Amino acid sequence: MIMTVISALEGEDDKAFMVSLYQDYYGLVRKTVYNITHDADNAEDLINDIFIKLIEESVRKVKTLGSHK
């Protein structure tokens, strides 16, 4: 699911950055979320939600910065 969201990003650099971010932090986020929920299925749903929110916020901020040019 998350890779579908990442593939919808416009720039190739943005896609590569988000894939790298996901790969670098997935394990830490999963461990943290699982330690809180103790439920693997809920943990995966929450992980997707976290990364989707991160992507949305990043895109919003980049667009905001771009509008100030």
JOBELUR-V456297 format. One record per backbone hydrogen bond with DSSP energy under -1.0 kcal/mol. NH is the residue of the N-H (numbers start at 1). CO is the residue of the C=O. E is the energy in kcal/mol with one decimal. If there is no record, write none. Layout:
NH:CO:E ; NH:CO:E
This chain:
5:1:-1.6 ; 6:2:-2.5 ; 7:3:-2.3 ; 9:6:-1.7 ; 15:11:-2.2 ; 16:12:-2.6 ; 17:13:-2.5 ; 18:14:-2.5 ; 19:15:-2.5 ; 20:16:-2.4 ; 21:17:-2.7 ; 22:18:-2.6 ; 23:19:-2.7 ; 24:20:-2.7 ; 25:21:-2.1 ; 26:22:-2.0 ; 29:25:-2.7 ; 30:26:-3.1 ; 31:27:-2.4 ; 32:28:-2.3 ; 33:29:-2.9 ; 34:30:-3.0 ; 35:31:-2.2 ; 36:32:-1.2 ; 37:33:-2.8 ; 38:34:-3.1 ; 43:39:-2.6 ; 44:40:-2.1 ; 45:41:-1.9 ; 46:42:-2.7 ; 47:43:-2.5 ; 48:44:-2.3 ; 49:45:-2.3 ; 50:46:-2.7 ; 51:47:-2.5 ; 52:48:-2.6 ; 53:49:-2.4 ; 54:50:-2.3 ; 55:51:-2.3 ; 56:52:-2.8 ; 57:53:-2.7 ; 58:54:-2.2 ; 59:55:-2.7 ; 60:56:-2.4 ; 61:57:-2.5 ; 62:58:-2.4 ; 63:59:-2.4 ; 64:60:-2.2 ; 65:61:-2.6 ; 66:62:-2.4 ; 67:63:-1.5 ; 68:65:-1.1 ; 69:66:-1.1
